[in-house]
């Protein structure tokens, strides 16, 4: 691999930018970043995506064709897509679903801060990917204490090679991480893929007081950054902002496309709820709305400032659907079809959230037990909609 010019300077500049943005709040991670050059975990050809909505546009990068641009992308706050369609599509194209990436630093570091791993902790990572976070954790707590599980054999081999090039050798095991490591106990659990249903096996494998951090995405793509603490066969999770990760392979339910089928039979009404207001808070403060089972919401802004919300059932593109299109006169148009009135469910939850005083994330907890997972709150009974428990 050609040498990267000024890698140390690039790392420091990246750390400075993350500090200014509030993504690097624990400066003890700065020397860890220096110890794990990020370019050692990036392939020669890939696709760079912004870590935040206001970042630079996505673009293909090629180390041989344009090494300067490749280096700039790798040491910017960008996610580097390293695999598409489980390895059957070109990762340097923008075609095909991303299935592995070198995650953006602005996403990785807040999760590592929440994890709170300390030297000597026994740590299990779910989803090795490129191996970059396994290397960071190896520096932080000692590589002999890190076990990382990767379901894709090709990714596991590449991760081992990347780690070896960086001088690290944590245990990288080819396995479905949703089963964890039966018979073993860990102090920390670090999850790098979106999780719809949290495996109870993870809770069983955490010691009392052990901590897990993960992107909890109960409806697929849109989700929440969660920190779980284990205790007596259960775990309690707190919410720490939005998170959108590639879903764990064994929990994929198929692409939930918004399909306005049977449009002629759909009902059309109006609402005073502006879809902009819901979109503004979605994923940040609306933990309450995760209590609506299997709801997938996508936003479609237009150049004129209008916005459409498209609603569907997770994993069931042919079932109920709804749409809310903003209108300048405040009479926003709602169209919905199916046995579930998805917009009605969303609007009711939103109005209840408003009437409860717009409670933030700190009012909600995610409870994990042998019976399943559920969101609870510290508000008066019936202040927010309930959600049925989901069994594994």
N, C-alpha and C positions, 0 to 999 in steps of 0.2 A: 504494500500500500504506500503510495507517495506520501511524503511527510506533509503535515498540515502546518502551514506557516503561522507562527505566533499563536499556537493553541492555548498556551497559558494566558496570554493577553485576551484572547477571545472568551475564555472561561470567566475571567475576572469581569470583563465588560458585560457578559450575560448575567452574572451574579449581581452586578450593580443595577442592571435594568430590573431584575426580579425584585431586588430589595426596594427600589423606588416604587414598584407597582404593588408592593405588599405581598408578594408571593414567596419571598425568601425572608421569613421573619426570625429564623434561628440561624445566626451567623456561624454556628459551629458546623453547619453543613457546607460552608464555603470551601474549606480544605478538602472535604469529601468530594466535591465536584472537581476540584483540581486533580485529585488522585485518580479520577476515572474519566479520561478524555472521551468526550461523547462521539467523536468521529470514528473511534474504533468499533462502534456498534451500529454504524450506518452503512448500508450497501452502496456500491458504486452508482447504481441507478435506483431512483426512488421518486416519490412524489411528496413535496413539502406542503403542509397545510397549516394555517395560522392556529396558534394555541388559543387565541381569543378572537371574538367576532370583529374587533377593530384592527386585527393584524393585517399583514400584507396578503395579497391574493395567493391562492394555491398555485403551484407550478411544478412541472417535472424538473428534476435535478440529475445531473450526470457528471460524475467526478472526472471522467476522461475528457469529455467534450468541453466542460467549463468548470475547472477545479475551483476557481474563485467563487462562483455562485454556489457551488456545492458546499464549500466550507462556510460561506455566509449563512446558508440555510441551516446547516447542522448546528451552528453555534448561535442561531437565533432562537426565539421562543416559538419554535415550530414543531409540529408533529411530523415525523418522517414516515410515510406509509411504506412498509417493507414487504407487504404481501396483500394480494387481492384475491377474492373468491377462493380462499384456502389454497392458494398456490397455482391456480389454473389461469390467471389473468396477469397482465403486465403491471407490476406495481408502480411503474413510472408513468402509467396512463391515468387518466381521470375516469376511466370506465371500469365498472365492477366494484363490488362492495369491499371496502378495506377490511382485512381480517387479521392484520398484525401491523403494529407501528412502533417506532421509537417515540414514545409519548413526549408531548411538549413539556419542557421543564416547569412551566407555570401550572401544569396539572400534577406533575409528579411530586414536587416539593411540598405543597400543602398536605398531600396525603401522608408523606413521610413525617412531617411535623406532627400530624394527628396520631400517627402510629406510636411515637415516643419510644422507639426501640433503643435499648441501652446495651453497652458492651456485655457480652456473656448471655444475652437473651437467646433462647431457642426460637427460631423464626421459620415459619412456613410461608412461602410465597406461592400464590395461585396464578399461573400464567407467566412463564419466563420471558416470552417474546424474544426480544433481541439480547436480553441479558443485562441491559444497562442498570435497571433498578436492583437486580441481584448483586451487581458489582458495587453499587453505592452502599447497599446494606452490608456487604462483606467488609467494606472499609469501616462502616459505623460500628458493627457489633462483632466482627471476626468471621471470616469465611467458613470456618468449621461449624459455625452455629446457624448457617443459612441452608435451607433446603428449598428448592424451587421446582414446581411441577409444571410440565408443559405437555399438552395433549397432542401436539403436532410433532412427529419425529423429525421432520426436516428443520423446523424451527428450533427444536432442542439441540440438534447437531450444530446449527449455525450459532446458537447462543453459547454453546461450549467453546467453539472456536473463537468467538468474540471475547469471551471472558479470558481465555488463555492468552490472547493477544494483549489484553490489558494487564495480565499478570495475576488473575484470580481463578480460583477453582472451587466455588461452592458446589454442593451437590445439585445437579440438574437431572431430574428424573422424568422419563416419559410416562405420563399418567394423566387420567382425567382428574383435575384438581378438585372437582366437586365432591369427591370421596375423601379428600384430604389424605392423611397417613394413618390409617386405622392402627390402634395400639400404641400410638405415640402421643406425647403431650407437648404443647408449645406455649411460649410466653406471648408471642405476637403472631398475627396472621395478616399478611399483606396481599390484597386481591387486586389484580390489574385488569380484570374484565368485568363487564356489566353483569349484574346478578339480578334475576327476577325473583327467584325463590331461594332464600338463604338456606344452604344445607345444614340440617341439624348436626351432622357429623362434625362440622367445624366447631360448633359450640362444645361438643363432647371432647374435642381434642385440645381445647384451650384450658389452661389451668385456671382455678378460681382467681379472678382479678386480671386474667389475661385479656389482651386487647386485639380486636380485629378492625381493620379499616377497609372499606369497599365501596364501589359505586353501586348503590341499590337502585335498580331500574325496574320497578314492578310492572310497567307497561311497555318495556322494551327500551326505546332509545332515551327518552327524557327521564332523568333520575336525580339522585341525591347522594351527596358525600356523607357517609355514615361511619360513626365510630361506635363499635360494640364493646361492652365490657361483660365478661362471663362471670356467672355466680350461681353455684348450686344447680347446674343443669339447665340454666336459662341464661339469657343475655339481654341487656338493655342497650339500645342504640340511641345516640344523639345525632342531630342533623347539622351539617356544616356547609351548606351551599349546594349549588347544582353540580351534577356530574353526568357526563355523556361518554360512555365507553363502548367498545365493541362487545356485544353480548357473548357470554360463555357458550361455546359450541353446543354443548349438550342441553342448553336451555333456550336455544333458538326455537322460535315458534313459526318461522316463515316470515316473509316480508309482509307487514301490515300496510297494504296500499289503500289509500282513500279511494274508494270506488263508488261513485254515486249511481249505483244500479237502481232500476225501477224508479227513475226520477219522476216519471209521470204519476206515480202513486205516492210521492213524498208529500208531506205536509209543509206548508209555508206559513210562518207567522213573523211577528216582529218582537224585538226586545229592546229595552232601554239600556241593557248592559253592553257597553262598548267592548268589542273583542280586544282592542288595544289594551284595556285595563287588565284583562286576564293575562294577556301575553306578557305584559310588563312584569308580573310577579311570578309567572309560571316557573317552577323549578327552584325558585329562591325562597319565597315565603309560603307558597301554597302546598306545604306538606299535607294540609287538610285534604287537598284534592287527590292525594294518593289513596285516600280511603274509598275512592270510586273504583271498583274492581275493573281491571283490564282496560282502562281508558288510555287511548293514544291520541295525543293532540299535536298537530303540526300547524305552523303559521305560514301564511303566504302573503307577504307584503307586496304592494304594488307601487309603481313609480309615483303615483299621484298621492301617496300617503295613506291610501285605504288598506285594509287588512282583512284577510279571511282566516278564520280558524276552521280547520278540518278535523273532525272527530271520528274515530273508528274503534272497533274492539280489537285488542291485541290478539294477533294470530288468526283473526277471522275476517279477512277482507270482504267476504261475501255476505256478512250479516248487517247489523245496524250501522248507520252512518249519519252524520249531521254536519252542517256547515253554518257558520255565522259570518255574514259579510257586512262590514261596517258601512254606514251611510252618513253623508254630511248632515242630514236633518236629525240625526240621533235616533231614528227608527231603523235599527239594524235588522237585516233580514236573516231569519233563521229557516233553514230547510233541514228536515230530518225524516229518516225512514227506518223501519224495522221494529222488532219487538221491544227493544230498549230505546227510549227517547234520550239519546246521549246528551243533547244540548240541555234538556230539562234537568238531567242529573248534574251536569256541570254548573248550570246557572243556580240551581238550588244550593249546591255546595258553596259556590262563590258568595251568594247572598248571606248564607249562614255564617260564613267566615267574616264577612263585613259586619254583620250584626253582633258578632262575638268580639269586635274591637280589632279586627285584623291581626290576630295573634301570629307572632313570628315563630321561627323554628324552635326556639327554646321552650315553647309550650308543648312540644310533641316528643314522644318517645316511640321507638320501634322495639317491640317485645318479641323475642324469639324463644320458643319453648318446644317440647315434643309435639304439641298440638299444631304448631305452625307459626306464622308471623302476623302481627297486627300492629297498627298504629293506634296509640292512645294519647290522651291529652290531659292537661291539668285544669281544664275549663269545666264549668258546671255541666251536669249530665244533660244530654240531648243538645248541647250547644253546637255540636258538629255532627255530620252524618257518620254512621257506623259502617264498618266493612266486615264481611264474614271472615272467619279464620280460614286459612288455606292449609290443607294437609299436604304432606309430601307424598 
